[in-house]
Structures are given as structure tokens and as C-alpha cells.
């Protein structure tokens, strides 16, 4: 997965979806800045790929979901939001993550 291609794809879409099998290639081509284990659905990460920040997660359909951010802080905020949702899931809240918005 080429970073230049990701930038093109992000122009038209808010969330990019890929097969989970592409995760290793992504991680090998980007710098992992933040990595947190959700315990329920794998790890969420803030990555830096060339000049962009990417939030990475695995969806409940086992897809690799990527979001582009211009600031690391925005990706970090989404990581914290996701962790709070997963924590509430453990408490039986019945809440769900919307991976596609």
C-alpha cells in the first residue's frame, strides 16, 4: 500500500477500508506513534506516513479502516474515544462503534 495512493484515496472518502491482510504492509511503511489494545477488537493506532497522520483500527467485519488527520492530537482524541467505548462495552452498555462515519 503506497502512501501516495492513500493520499489520493483520502481526497474522496472519510474512511478507507482494506482487507485486514494489508495491515503488516501498512505498519512496515509507517511510523507507529501511538498504539493501544482495545482488548475487544485488536489494536488502534496513530501512524505517521510521510507527512500525514493516520488513525488505524480493525472493524467488526475484520476490515482495516483508516482515517487521515492533519494533527496527531486529533488521531489521539479518536483513540481515546474508541478506548472509552470499548471500556463501556465491557461494562455492558450495549454501545457500538460506528467504524464508517
Backbone as CSV, one residue per row, in Angstrom:
resi,resn,N_x,N_y,N_z,CA_x,CA_y,CA_z,C_x,C_y,C_z
1,UNK,0.848,-1.167,0.000,0.000,0.000,0.000,0.894,1.231,0.000
2,UNK,0.808,2.005,-1.047,1.639,3.193,-1.216,0.991,4.393,-0.525
3,UNK,1.790,5.159,0.182,1.281,6.334,0.884,0.700,7.347,-0.095
4,UNK,1.322,7.499,-1.252,0.806,8.447,-2.254,-0.587,8.042,-2.719
5,UNK,-0.813,6.755,-2.849,-2.136,6.272,-3.228,-3.143,6.537,-2.114
6,UNK,-2.705,6.375,-0.859,-3.586,6.667,0.267,-4.032,8.123,0.230
7,UNK,-3.102,9.027,-0.022,-3.439,10.443,-0.079,-4.485,10.714,-1.155
8,UNK,-4.349,10.097,-2.301,-5.338,10.251,-3.365,-6.693,9.734,-2.908
9,UNK,-6.704,8.561,-2.300,-7.956,7.951,-1.854,-8.639,8.787,-0.776
10,UNK,-7.871,9.421,0.096,-8.444,10.231,1.166,-9.130,11.495,0.642
11,UNK,-8.828,11.901,-0.570,-9.485,13.085,-1.126,-10.986,12.878,-1.272
12,UNK,-11.398,11.646,-1.558,-12.802,11.363,-1.859,-13.554,10.649,-0.746
13,UNK,-12.854,10.146,0.243,-13.501,9.346,1.277,-12.992,9.727,2.652
14,UNK,-13.888,9.634,3.628,-13.520,9.920,5.008,-12.825,8.720,5.643
15,UNK,-13.310,7.512,5.308,-12.753,6.272,5.850,-12.356,5.382,4.681
16,UNK,-11.115,4.903,4.719,-10.654,3.949,3.706,-10.688,2.559,4.304
17,UNK,-11.195,1.614,3.551,-11.285,0.228,4.004,-10.412,-0.659,3.130
18,UNK,-9.683,-1.559,3.784,-8.813,-2.505,3.101,-8.959,-3.866,3.760
19,UNK,-8.539,-4.906,3.081,-8.501,-6.214,3.744,-7.528,-6.154,4.928
20,UNK,-7.869,-6.823,5.983,-7.019,-6.855,7.178,-5.621,-7.367,6.852
21,UNK,-5.503,-8.169,5.814,-4.208,-8.739,5.423,-3.197,-7.663,5.017
22,UNK,-3.649,-6.438,4.756,-2.734,-5.360,4.364,-2.148,-4.615,5.567
23,UNK,-2.524,-5.017,6.778,-2.060,-4.310,7.973,-0.544,-4.357,8.116
24,UNK,0.064,-5.502,7.952,1.520,-5.609,8.116,2.263,-4.690,7.153
25,UNK,1.804,-4.631,5.914,2.443,-3.748,4.931,2.312,-2.292,5.359
26,UNK,1.147,-1.922,5.846,0.946,-0.551,6.323,1.880,-0.237,7.482
27,UNK,1.949,-1.148,8.456,2.786,-0.914,9.627,4.268,-0.859,9.269
28,UNK,4.674,-1.595,8.251,6.069,-1.561,7.811,6.429,-0.271,7.083
29,UNK,5.431,0.420,6.529,5.725,1.632,5.763,5.429,2.912,6.539
30,UNK,4.919,2.787,7.751,4.581,3.965,8.564,5.224,3.859,9.940
31,UNK,5.334,4.989,10.593,5.848,5.030,11.961,4.674,4.947,12.932
32,UNK,4.748,4.020,13.879,3.705,3.897,14.896,3.996,4.923,15.992
33,UNK,3.070,5.869,16.173,3.241,6.908,17.175,2.516,6.564,18.477
34,UNK,1.329,5.994,18.344,0.521,5.579,19.492,-0.088,4.227,19.151
35,UNK,-0.085,3.334,20.130,-0.681,2.010,19.924,-1.353,1.592,21.225
36,UNK,-2.661,1.298,21.141,-3.430,0.880,22.305,-4.236,-0.364,21.951
37,UNK,-4.276,-1.316,22.864,-5.040,-2.543,22.659,-6.459,-2.338,23.169
38,UNK,-7.444,-2.555,22.323,-8.845,-2.404,22.730,-9.329,-3.606,23.525
39,UNK,-8.590,-4.685,23.507,-8.900,-5.965,24.144,-10.062,-6.662,23.434
40,UNK,-10.993,-5.906,22.920,-12.156,-6.483,22.244,-11.919,-6.660,20.753
41,UNK,-11.293,-5.667,20.135,-11.195,-5.676,18.671,-9.813,-5.280,18.168
42,UNK,-8.780,-5.829,18.768,-7.431,-5.556,18.297,-6.901,-4.215,18.762
43,UNK,-5.900,-3.749,18.067,-5.229,-2.510,18.453,-5.703,-1.345,17.588
44,UNK,-5.729,-0.170,18.197,-5.939,1.073,17.466,-4.611,1.811,17.495
45,UNK,-4.328,2.493,16.402,-3.016,3.136,16.290,-3.115,4.506,15.642
46,UNK,-2.193,5.370,16.025,-1.929,6.609,15.297,-0.598,6.379,14.599
47,UNK,-0.613,6.559,13.298,0.568,6.323,12.479,0.970,7.617,11.783
48,UNK,2.229,7.701,11.443,2.682,8.791,10.589,3.247,8.159,9.324
49,UNK,2.638,8.512,8.211,3.068,8.019,6.908,3.427,9.227,6.069
50,UNK,4.719,9.380,5.849,5.247,10.576,5.193,4.779,11.798,5.983
51,UNK,3.934,12.625,5.419,3.544,13.862,6.097,2.134,13.825,6.678
52,UNK,1.497,12.645,6.672,0.126,12.578,7.177,0.036,11.681,8.408
53,UNK,-0.970,11.963,9.214,-1.277,11.125,10.368,-2.482,10.271,10.015
54,UNK,-2.409,9.018,10.394,-3.485,8.080,10.086,-3.904,7.374,11.369
55,UNK,-5.212,7.322,11.574,-5.778,6.518,12.641,-6.135,5.175,12.027
56,UNK,-5.691,4.093,12.648,-5.922,2.749,12.122,-6.658,1.910,13.149
57,UNK,-7.683,1.191,12.678,-8.408,0.253,13.526,-8.912,-0.896,12.673
58,UNK,-9.346,-1.946,13.346,-9.960,-3.093,12.679,-11.451,-3.046,12.984
59,UNK,-12.276,-3.160,11.952,-13.719,-3.089,12.142,-14.265,-4.417,12.671
60,UNK,-15.539,-4.396,13.038,-16.183,-5.628,13.490,-16.416,-6.604,12.336
61,UNK,-16.147,-6.174,11.105,-16.209,-7.056,9.933,-14.815,-7.490,9.506
62,UNK,-13.831,-7.284,10.390,-12.442,-7.682,10.154,-11.804,-6.956,8.972
63,UNK,-12.169,-5.680,8.811,-11.584,-4.845,7.772,-10.587,-3.883,8.421
64,UNK,-9.621,-3.496,7.662,-8.673,-2.473,8.079,-9.278,-1.119,7.708
65,UNK,-9.543,-0.280,8.722,-10.145,1.036,8.497,-9.114,2.113,8.814
66,UNK,-8.979,3.076,7.907,-8.004,4.154,8.056,-8.690,5.502,7.918
67,UNK,-8.277,6.445,8.754,-8.746,7.828,8.689,-7.532,8.753,8.685
68,UNK,-7.600,9.783,7.893,-6.499,10.749,7.783,-6.750,11.928,8.720
69,UNK,-5.672,12.381,9.368,-5.728,13.570,10.210,-4.555,14.472,9.874
70,UNK,-4.748,15.763,10.052,-3.657,16.701,9.823,-2.860,16.932,11.097
71,UNK,-3.473,16.609,12.258,-2.782,16.799,13.547,-2.787,15.480,14.325
72,UNK,-1.686,15.170,14.944,-1.583,13.975,15.776,-2.610,14.016,16.902
73,UNK,-2.850,15.170,17.470,-3.782,15.315,18.586,-5.180,14.824,18.205
74,UNK,-5.605,15.058,16.968,-6.922,14.604,16.522,-6.994,13.081,16.468
75,UNK,-5.938,12.454,16.001,-5.889,10.988,15.989,-5.863,10.448,17.415
76,UNK,-5.119,11.110,18.290,-5.054,10.705,19.692,-6.431,10.825,20.361
77,UNK,-7.165,11.879,20.041,-8.510,12.048,20.588,-9.437,10.921,20.152
78,UNK,-9.330,10.505,18.891,-10.166,9.403,18.416,-9.775,8.098,19.104
79,UNK,-8.498,7.885,19.320,-8.061,6.699,20.062,-8.699,6.700,21.451
80,UNK,-8.651,7.823,22.128,-9.239,7.906,23.468,-10.746,7.679,23.443
81,UNK,-11.425,8.208,22.430,-12.860,7.982,22.288,-13.166,6.501,22.080
82,UNK,-12.374,5.866,21.210,-12.592,4.434,20.960,-12.358,3.617,22.229
83,UNK,-11.289,3.921,22.949,-10.998,3.180,24.181,-12.122,3.336,25.199
84,UNK,-12.709,4.514,25.277,-13.828,4.739,26.200,-15.043,3.896,25.796
85,UNK,-15.312,3.819,24.498,-16.430,2.997,24.029,-16.182,1.533,24.358
86,UNK,-14.984,1.037,24.086,-14.676,-0.367,24.377,-14.741,-0.645,25.874
87,UNK,-14.315,0.308,26.688,-14.410,0.148,28.141,-15.872,0.034,28.560
88,UNK,-16.719,0.860,27.965,-18.151,0.789,28.269,-18.763,-0.530,27.803
89,UNK,-18.261,-1.074,26.706,-18.749,-2.375,26.238,-18.505,-3.446,27.294
90,UNK,-17.349,-3.386,27.938,-17.036,-4.343,28.999,-18.015,-4.208,30.156
91,UNK,-18.534,-3.003,30.352,-19.480,-2.764,31.435,-20.917,-3.079,31.041
92,UNK,-21.113,-3.551,29.805,-22.436,-3.980,29.363,-23.341,-2.865,28.881
93,UNK,-22.791,-1.794,28.375,-23.609,-0.650,27.953,-24.429,-0.939,26.696
94,UNK,-24.037,-1.925,25.919,-24.733,-2.203,24.666,-24.358,-1.240,23.553
95,UNK,-23.360,-0.405,23.777,-22.938,0.564,22.763,-22.130,-0.126,21.669
96,UNK,-22.053,0.547,20.531,-21.335,0.004,19.382,-20.468,1.095,18.768
97,UNK,-19.425,0.668,18.102,-18.533,1.583,17.386,-19.051,1.701,15.955
98,UNK,-19.192,2.930,15.490,-19.534,3.148,14.081,-18.214,3.403,13.347
99,UNK,-17.735,2.382,12.689,-16.438,2.441,12.012,-16.492,3.221,10.708
100,UNK,-17.678,3.492,10.213,-17.816,4.004,8.848,-18.175,5.487,8.772
101,UNK,-18.284,6.171,9.894,-18.567,7.612,9.890,-17.309,8.399,10.078
